[in-house]
Amino acid sequence: MEMTLRWYGTGYDSVTLEQIRQIPGVRGVITTLYDTLPGEIWTPERIAAMKDEVEASGLRVSGIESVNVHDAIKAGTAQRDEMIDHYIQTLENLGKADIHMVCYNFMPVFDWTRTELARKRPDGSTVLAYTQKAVDELNPEKMFASIGADTNGFILPGWEPERMDRIKELFELYRSVDEQQLFENLRIFLEAIMPVCDRYDINMAIHPDDPAWSVFGLPRIIINERNLQRMMKMVDNPHNGVTFCSGSYGTNLENDLPHMIRSLKGRIHFAHVRNLKFNTPDDFEESAHLSSDGSFDMYEIMKALFDIGFDGPIRPDHGRMIWGEKAMPGYGLYDRALGAAYLNGLWEAIVKSEGRVCD
């Protein structure tokens, strides 16, 4: 596996490439063109400039997160074919730039949902958190307003101001889209892009819905093993794969994370590994990566990835805000660096216990 860190780009991220380069074992970044809108074609010039900046720091672009999917594709509107064509052109430009992994999601309206961005934990750190009771009592059009004061001045992925300004319009757009229709729209999208993925060996890694159940009545489909198997069978191509995010799948305690990993052998192209602490089944908060700090056995998650021969990029996911850091919630430097070191330590222990030699 290749340890990486997510990086939003100069001007958008409080963390620098120089800092990432100093985290032991981190070899690359998962990055994006953060100022591009869904449906906008990524030009070869912009991709090259981004790649040159990363490589000048001694790192590599290990993958893209995300090339966002336009709502016309997800909802299946008249503009769908045009937006798919734009997506294919972006993939071709990435492939020509020797970039071969793209993480994306197919979630309507909200890319992820949390009810708190800075819940204070007993140790004084703050974390992202979710409680179903708060969601049930909230008007979805007021969702961003309820958490906006805790963004630390950063634009949150999936919660961009121009998107939140259209929140009522977006809910109306998806009013007639149920789970079955969303699956069908995903099939159409994947069948259209697989030829360019085959041509340039681009692994598409769909990110799970977060949390892994319907929120505000919106359909959620990438939520469990059954639905993942359905997705892969309906477009049976090895480039049609998944981002295994332990934190997102783990929001649903019915998901057996190590078992899910083993059932997806050969189709996990990217991994996000993080921990959650459940206070009740309907209330969770994001913890340190350490197993004992949350509800997941991180050793067993990493062991399952090892057992299936996973050799793709992996990254620590959301971190706590610690040591007085002010950053995009979930994406500070310090706790994610600790997470990377911890996951690397687990991996080394697993590799050596199997009589292998670490890279």
N, C-alpha and C positions, 0 to 999 in steps of 0.2 A: 504494500500500500504506500501511497505518497501523502505525507502530512502536509496540509495546506491551511491557509487562513483566508476568510472572505475579506475582500478589500473593495471599497466602493469607488475609489479613484481620488486623485488629487482634487481638493476643493470640496469634496463631499464626505471624506472620512477623516476622523480625528487621528487615526493611526497611520503612520507613514510606512513606506516600503522599507526604509532603513531599519525601523523598529521590528518589522516582521522578519527581516533577514537575520536578526539577532536571536530569534526564538530557536532554541536547539531543535534540530530535526525538521524544521519547516522548510520545504524546498520550493514551494510555489504558492501562487495565490489563485483564488477563484474570484473573478472580477466581472465587470460589466461596463457598458457605457451608460452611466446612471442618468444622464440627462436626455436620453433618447425616449421617445414616446412609443407605446405599443403600436405596431404597424409601420413604424419608420424603418427604412432600410439602413443597415449599418454599412457605411462605405468602406472600401478597402483602405482608404487613407486614414480614417479614424481608427480602424482596427490596428493598422500598422503602428500608429503613434502610441496607442495604448500598450501594445506588445513591446515596442522599443523601450518605453519608460520602465516597464516591469523588468525586462531583461537587463537593463542598465544597472539595476539594483542588485543583480546577482540571483534573482528569482526567475521563475518561468510562469507563464499563463497556463495553469493546469486545467482550466475549464471556465465556462461562462455561467454565471448565475446573476441575472437571468436574461434571456431574450423573451420579453413578455409577450404573451399571446393576446392579440386584440380581441375585444369583446364581441366584435362581429363574427369571429371564428367560434368563440365559445357559445354564443347565443344563436348562431346560424342565420344571420341576417343577409340581406342582399349584397352587402359589401364583403362577404366572406371570401370569395374567390380572389378578389384583389388583395386582401390582407394575407391570404395564404401565399400568393405569388411574392409578396414583399418578404414574407418569412423565409421562403425558399431562397430568395436572392441573398438575404443575410446569412443563411447557412452556407451557401456557396462561397461567400466572401470569407467567412470564418474558416471553412475547409481549405481554401487556397492559402490562408495564413497559417496553416498547420495547427489549428485548434480543433480538437476532436471530441469535446464533451460539452453539452449544453443542458443545464438544469432549467426546467420551466414548470409552471403549474397550470391547472385548468379549473381554478376556483372562481365561481361567480362573485363579483362585487368586491369582497374582502379577500386579500391574499392570505391573511391570518387574522385571528381575533384574540385580543387580550383585553381584560377589563381594568388592568392596572399595569403601568409601566415602571413603577418604582415602589413596589411593596417592600416595606422594611422588614428584614429578617432579624432574629435575635442577635446575630453577630454584628449588626449595623450595616450590612450590605443591603443593596436594593435589587429587586428582580422583577421580571415580567410575571404576571399572575392572571389567573382566570377563575371566575366564579360564575356558575350558571345562574344563580339567583340575580346577579347584577345584569346579566344579559336579558333575562326574562322581564326585568322591570324597565328596560331601556328602549327608547325609540331608536331604531337603527340609524335614522338620519342624524341623530345626535351623538352617534358613537365616537366620532373623532373629537368632538368638542369635550367629551367626558374624559379624554386622556391627553388632549393636546398640550396641556400645561407641563407635562412630564417628558416631553421629547428632547429636552436640553437644547432646543434650537435646531435640531436636525430634521431633515425630511425623511420620514419612515418609508421603506419600500412597501409598495402596495397601498400606501396612505398619502400619496402625493396630493397637494392642495387642489390641483386641477381635477383630480379624480374625485376627491371628496365634495367638490363643488357640484358634481354631477350625480350625487348619490341617489336622489329621487329618480332621476332618469334611468340610472342603472338598475334600480329595483324594478322599474316598469319594464325594462328591456328583458329581464329574466322571468317575468311573471308567468309566462307560458312554458318555461323550460323546466321539465321535471328530470329526474335521474336518468330515465331511459333516453330522453332527447339529448341530454348532456353527453351520455356515452356515445350516442350516434354522431354528435358533432365532433367528439374527440376522434372517433374512427375516421371520419372524413379528413380531418386534419392530418392524422398520422399516415394514412394511405397516400396523401398528397406529398408529404415531405420525405417519405422513406427512400425514394429514388436518389435524391441529392445526398441523403445520409449514407446510402450504399456507395455512392460515387466517391465521397470524401471521407468515408469511415468515421462518421460523426455519431456518437452515442447520445441519444436523447434520453434524459433521465428525469422522468416526471416526479415532481415533489408532492408529497401527500398533503391532503387538506388538513388545516390546522385551526381548530381542533377537529378530530376525526368523527364529526357528526354534523347534522344540519344545524345551522345557526340562522336565526331570523327567517326560518322557513326556506332558505336557499338550498338547492340540492348540493350534496357532497358525494363524490364517487370514489376518490382515491383515499380510501379509509381503512381497508382491511385486506387480508390475504385473498379472500374470495374475489373481490373486485379487481385486485391486481392481476390475478390469473385470468379473469375475464378480459381485461385490457390487453394483455399480452397475447392471448389466443385470438382476439378479433383482428389484430395486426401482428401476425406471427413472424417477426423479423428481429434478429438479435440486437439491432440498433434501437429497437423500441424497448427501453428498459426503465429503470427506476432510480430515483434518489432514495436511499433508505435513511429516513430521518427518525431516529429513535424517539426524539421528543415529540414529534407530530403523531406518529403511530401510537406512541405511548400514552397520549392523552386519553385513549380508550383502553381501560384496564383489561378488556377482553382480548386484546391483541397480545399474543405470546411473541415477544420481539425476537429472541434467538430462533424460535421455530420459523417465524416468517422469513428471516434471513436465509435459513437453510432451504426453504421452499423456493427461493428466488435465485438459486445458484445460476450464474452465468448471465443474469439480467440486472444485477446491481452495478450500475456504472459510476456511482458517486455515493458517498455516505456522510451524513451529518450525525455526529454522536454527541448526545447531551443527556442530562439527567433531569428528572422532575421529582418534586416532593408533593405527594397527595396528602392534603389535610382531611378531605372527605372525597368520595368519588366525583363530586361536582365542584371541587375546589382544589386547584393545584397551583404551585408556584415553581419557577425554574430555580434549580439549586446549583451548587458547585458540581463539577463533573464526577467527583469522588462518589463511589457507590454508597458509602455510609451516610452521605449528606442528602440522599434522595431516596426514591422508591425502586430504582432499577439496579440490577446487577450488571455493572459496566464490564466486568471481566467476562461474563457469559456473552454479552453482546459482541465484544471484540473477538472472543474465541469463535463465535459462530462465523464472523467475517473471515477469520483465518481458515476455518474448516472448509469453506466453500472456495478458497483460493482467491479471495478478493485482492486485486492488485491495483485498483483505481485510486483516484484522489479521495481523501477523507479530510474532514475538518471538524475541530471542536465547534459546537454551535453556540447558541446564546450564552453569554457569560453574565455574571453578576457585576454590578458596579461596586468596586472596592477601592480602598486607599484614596478616596477623595476624587476619583476620576470623573470627569464630565465628558460623556460621549453619547453617541446614538444608543438608546436603550438596547441592551443585549449585545452590543458590538464594540465594547471597549477593548483596550489592549490587555490589561493585566490578567483578568480572570480567564480570558480565552488563551493567553499564553500558558497559564497554569494548566488549563485543560489539555492543550496540545502536549505538554510535557507528561501529563498523567497518562494520556492515551498512548503516547509513544512508549512509556514505561510498561504499560500492560502488554502492548504488542511485543516488546522485547522479551518479556517474561514468557509469553505464550510461545514465541518462536523457539526460544532456547529450551523450553520444557519439551518441545517436540524433537529436540536434537538437531535443530537447524541453526544456521548462522545468520545473524541480522545483517542487513545491508549497511 
